[in-house]
């Protein structure tokens, strides 16, 4: 496993949050919740957006690591 795989995995910091704001899931100053991630994952599956799906999955993985 690479030493800094997390830094290399996050190509565009803030992209998932920006997408959530465009989807009107977040207001200013709020954080992404688990329910927001579920909604975003469903939207990615419906539209076939693989990049959004990857970002959501990475966010879920990082959230698990934080615990």
N, C-alpha and C positions, 0 to 999 in steps of 0.2 A: 504494500500500500504506500502511496506517495506521502511524503511528510506533510505537505500543505494541500491536501486534496480539497478541503473546503474552500480555500481561497481560489483554487483553480476551477472549482465547480460553479462558483458564482461569477458569471461573466458580466452581468449588468446589475449591480446592486440597486435595489429600489424598483426594479421592473415589475415585480409581482404586486407591490404596493400601488404602483401607478395604475396597473390594470384594475386592481380592486377599486380604486377611486373612480376610474372611468365607468365601471360597472355599478357605481353608486352603492358599494358595500361599506365604504369607509367615509367618515367625516374627518375633518382636520384634527389631528392629535390622537386619533384612535389607533389601536393595534389590531392586527389580523387575528381573528379568533378561529377556533376549529370549525365552527359552522360556516364562516366565510370561506375557508379552504374547501369545504365540501361543496358549497355552491359554485365555486370557481372550477372545481374538478368536473362537476356535472356539465357546466357550460363548455368546458374544453372537450369533453366527450361528445357533446351534441354537435359542436362545430368542427371537430376533428383537428383542433389546434394542438399539435404535439408539443410545441414549445411551452405553452401555458401548462400543459399536463406535466411536463418535466419540472417546471418551476414550482408547481404545487406539491409534487412528490418530494422535491428537495426540501421545501419548507416543512413538510410533515416530518421528514427524517431529522432535520436539524432541531425541530421542536422536541422530538423524542430524546435526542442527545442531551438537551438542556436539563432534563429532569434528573 
